[in-house]
């Protein structure tokens, strides 16, 4: 007979609501004692080791799977800090509420982890960094403004201590407001899950970038120039002027309207090389035609020097006509620091020659700075797109 389940007493639930976010609470240790802790203080981080299996697989089915609720698969790749190299043998611990929004327990649950409830588990990334969690979609806390979420934490093989990462939250959750999205810390990348539905299963492809936005991480990204957000973070919404292309005359948000599959945004700031720009635009147009609905490409011009809206509009209209563009969108903003268009959220460097952002389902999967229009670099972008297609990519 299956153990009888019960609900955690309200007094414990109350405590959970105030500290379950994974954020540390201040204790008696001084700041200097914690300065070298990877990830910073992590209250109850040791809970992940209670009941941990001796042998952890890359695929786990949670104890919540049999519940009568929305079946959920969270799957993806765990990468090293560069966002490209797969990271094997990384333990991902998770726990979440049940379909009623409670951290329910069962008689067999170790009392030391009753705060996490019985829907908890572990996966260890395989040789290719892959992992998969089959569970039931959690519900938000009853009568609360907290969005539904999954608590994840990471234990890397070469780092002594575990650390927490961004909670997995759901893009379609009305409790996840625009204001909340802007405040997400993006620890190991965005935690926002965007799901597809296959039969009765929701599938969320979610990659994890180790060390990204993690305090005291022992590695750093070594780049000569910085421009744009990092691989693993979400491509922000912004509203450029559409001078030429399918949305001409509008201020449609590129990732909002066309964020489902692959997207390339080609940013140019204060140092336009128009011969190179024309070559890149021709290449992006060709890719857009060949890949059809599976790729949307945009040119975003953000040169604030000698800027006037009418002149910029006419210049890009002429450029689009000259190149006979049909699929590619030519857009502009007054500057890369402009707040009205919210382009500033992209953290672009106007002084580099160009910045290429490649995203899938709104999450950045690759980035290039100061890329010349050579055959080698054309192939580099093509391979980046092809490498990030899988079975789930084609699901509607």
N, C-alpha and C positions, 0 to 999 in steps of 0.2 A: 504494500500500500504506500502511496506517495505521502511523504511527510505533510502534515497539516500546516498551511501557511497562516501567518498572522501579520497584522500591521504594526509597525513601530509605534509606541505610545506617542501622543501628541507632544509631550515635553521634549522627546528626542527629535521629532520632526521639526519643532521650532528651532532647535539648535542647528539642525541640518540646513534649514533655509538660510541661516545667517552665515554659515561657513562652508557650504558645500561647493562653492565656486572654485575651490582649489587655491585661492589666494591665501597667503600666509598670514597668521596672526602674530602680533608682536609678543615676544617673551622676554625673559630676563637677560638674554644674551645681548651684548652690545653689537653695534653695526660692524665694528672691526672684526668680531668673531665670525661674521657671516660673509665677509667680502669675497672669499674665494670659493664659496659654494656655487657650483654650477646650477644655474636656474634660480638661485636665491632660496630663501626659506620656503619650505614646503610642509605645511602642517599635515600630519598623519600620512606622510609619504610612505612610511614603512608598512602601511596597510596592504600595499600591493604584494608583499611577500607572504602574507598570511594565507595559507591554503594554496600557495603557488605549486603547480604540478612539477614533478621532477623533469619531465620531458614535455616541452611546449611545442605545439605544432604551429604552422603558418595559417591554419584555418581553425576557427573555433565556432561552435554553436552554443549560444548562451542558454542559461536555464530559463530565460524568458521566452524562448522561441515557441513553446507550446501554447503560450497565452493567446486568447482570442483578440487579436489586434492586427495592425498592419505589419506584415513580415518585412524585414529590412536587411539588406546586405550592404555592409560598408567594406569596400575593398580598394586597394591601391598599392602604391610603392612607397617604401621608406627610402629617402635619398640622403646622401651626405650633404654638407653645407652648400656645395656648388649647385645643388638642385638637379644634377645630371647623373652622378655616380650612385648606383644602388648600394644600400647599406644592409648587409645580411646580419642575422643573429641579434637583432634589436628586439627587446621585449616591449610590447605595448599592452598595458593593463587598462581595463575599462570597467566602468560600472554606471548604472543609470536606473531611473525610476521604472515602475511597471506601467501598464496601460491605464492605470488610475492616477498616476502621478505620485505614487508613494515609493519610498525605499523599503519595500516589504522584505520580511525575513522568513526563514523557515527554521524548523527545529534543528536541522543539521548544520545551520550556519554558525560558524565560530562567533561567539559573543563579542569578540574584540573588533569585529568588522560589521557589527549590526548597523552602523551608520551608513554603510555602503549598500546594504540590502543584499538579497541573494542573486540579483541579476548582475553578475560580475564575471570577468574572465580574462584570459591572457592569449596573446598570439606572439609568435617570434618570427620575424621576417626571414624568408627563405634565402637561398643563394642569390636570387635576383631582386631581393628587397621586397618581395610581394607578401601581402597579408590579406586575410578575409575574415570578417566577423558576420555571422548570421545571428540575428536577434529580432526582437520585436521593437517597433518604434515606441520610444518612451512618451509619456504624456507630461505636460507641464504640471507644476504643483497646483493643487486645487485652490481656486480663488486667489491666484497670485499673478503678478505681472512678469514673472520669470518665464522666459521661453523654455520649451522642452530642450533637453540637452543630454549628452553623454560625456562623462568625465574620463579623459584619457591621461595617462602618464607614461613616461618613457624611461627605460633602463638600457643604456648603451653598454656594450661589452667592455669598452676601454675607459669608461668614466665610473668612478666609485659610487656616485649617488644618483638616485632617480630624480627626475624633474617633471613638473606638470607642463602640459601644452594647452593650447586653446581648446575650450570645450567644443565638441561637435554639436552644432546647432543647425536648424533646418531653414533653408532659404524660403520655403513657402509658409513658415510660421508667422502668423500676423503679429505675434508678440515680439518678433525680431524686427524692431523698427529701424528706420534709416539712421536715426541718431545713435542707436546702439551699435549698428554696423560700423560706423565711423570710429567708435571707441574701442573696437576689438584690438587686443595687443598683437595678434598674429604670431604667437609663440609657435615655432615650427610651421609657420604658414597659416593661412586662413583656415578657420574651423568650420566654415559654412558648408553644409552638405547640400548639393543640388542633385536630386534623384531623378531617375528614369523609372518607368513602370513596365515590367515584363510579367504578363499574367497577373498574379496576385502579389508579386514581389516588387518592392521598391529597391532600387539599386543606386547607391551613391559611390561614385569613384572619388576617392580622397587620398591624395598623396601627402606625405609628411616630409618636411625638410629639416633634418637634424640641425640644431644649433641656431636656426634662424630666429633672431630677436630673443635669444636666451642669454640672460646675464651671466658673465664670467665664463662663457663657453671657451674652451681651450684653443679653438681654431677661429681664424678670421678670413673673410673673403679678401683676396689680394687683387685689386683692380686699379688700373692707372686712373680711370675716370669713373665717376658715379653719375648715373642718370636713370630715372625711373625706379619703380618699386622692384622688389626682389622676386625671383622665381619662387612660387609657392604662395605668394600673396594674391589677393583679388585685384583684378584690373578695375580701377574706380570708374564710376559713372561720371560723364561730363557732357556738356552740350555745346559743341562747336557750331560755327556757321557752315552750312553745306553750300559750297560755291558751285560744285559740279558733281553729277552722279545721280544715283537713284533717288536720293532725298534732297535734291537741289531746292534751295529756298527755305529749307526747314532747319531746325536745330535738334534733330534727332540724336539721341545718345547712342553711340555705336554699340557698346556692349549691352545696353538695355534691349535694343531692338534686334540685334543679331548676335547674341552671346552664346547661343546653344552649342555650336560646333567649334571650329577653329576660327580664330581671328588674328590678323596682323595689323598693327598700328605703326605706321612709319612717321616718326616725329622729326621735324627739322626746325631749328631755331634761328639764331642770328647769323649763321654762316652757311647760307644755301649755295650749293654748287649745282647750278641748273642743268648742266650736261649730265652729271651723275644722277640727279633727281629724275630726269626723263628716262634714263636707263632703268632705274629702280621701278618707276611707275609702269613702264612697259612690262617688266618682269611680273610685277604684282597683278597686273591686268591679265596676263597669260595664265597665271596660277588660279585666279578667280574664275576664269572661263572654264579651265580644265576641271576644277574641283566643285564647281557649281555651288549648290547650297551649303556645302560643307566648309566653305571658306568665305569670309567677308574681310576685305582689305581696305584700309583707310590711310590717306595721307593727311597729316595734321600739321599745318604750318603755323608756327608761333613766334615769328620774328617781330619784336616790338619796336625795332628801329624804323623810323619813317612810316609808321603804320597809319593807314586810313582804311576804314572798312570798305568803301566803294572801290578804291584802287586794288585792294587785296582780292575782292570779289571778281573784278574784271580780269585780273592777271590769271587767276586760277581757272576761270571760265575759258579763257583763251588757251591755256595749257591743256585742258581736257579736250578741247576741240582739235587742237594740233595733233594730239596723240590718238585721237579717235577712241577714247575710253568709253566703255559701255558698263562695266561692272564696278570699277574702282570709284571710290568716293574721294573727292578733293575737298578738304575742309580747312578752316582756319580759326584761330583764336587771337585776341589782341596781344597776348603774351603768355608764356608758360607759368607766370605767377598770377594770372587773372583769376579772381575769386567768383565773379558772376557766372562764368562758364564751369567753374569747379575744376578746371584743368590743373590747378595748383595741387590737387590731391595726388597727381601722378608723380610729383617730385622730380620733374624733368630739369636737366641742365641745359640752358639755352645756348651755352658756349661750345658744346660738342657739335660735330658735324651732323650726326643723326643718332637716333635711338630707335631700335626695332623691338617691339613687344609682341610676343606670340602668346596667345591665350587659348585655353580650351574650356568651354563652359564657364567663362569669366575668370578662371584662375590662370595666372601667368605660368607658362610652362617653359619659356625660353626668352632670352634677352640678349641683344647685341648692341654695341656702341661703336660709332665711327666705322661703319661697314662700307667698304667700297663696292661698286657694282661690277664685280668680276664673276666669271663662270664658277670659280671655287665658292664664292659666297652665295651665289644663286643656289648652288647645290647644297650648301650648308642649311639654308632656310627650307629647302625642299625636304631634306632628310629630317629636319626637326619636326616638320608637319607629319611626315610618314611614320616617324618613330612613336608618335603619340596618338596613333589610331589603334583601337582594339575592338573586341566584340561589342563592348558597351557603347563605343563611340557612335554606332549607327542606330542605337535604340531611339525611338521617338519619345 
